[in-house]
Amino acid sequence: MRWGGNRASWRVSKRSAQPETVKAYRVLLDGKFVVEATGNYLRKRVHTLSTPVAWTRGEIDVLARYGASTVRVFEVRIYA
């Protein structure tokens, strides 16, 4: 929804992923695959692991984007 100027009018607008949003990715902890996401359109994703994992190195492999030429990750949290 958008606020329409000085008037109190609302209109519905179609939402879609921003170009910088990562469409598909996978998460590896110490080289072991833990999560894969495809068709993502959210800027914030939360993945909860079913069992705790002790790890020292984490990687995010970006498999697809919605159009931006670069990828930036601002924050990562992994819950178990």
C-alpha angles and dihedrals in degrees: 000000000000132000108238109224118269094343124083093240124135127199130185116240126192111252124213138163118290115241092251093056116111110238100191132013145149132216123219126189115199088344094306120120113241109157137017124185127187130178092025116167099164124101091212123044129178121202120186117201117221094222132028116262125201109213142160103190127045128188134187115201112200108212101175141003135195096244114300115122094221135047125217126184113199102178139007126193123175118193130195 
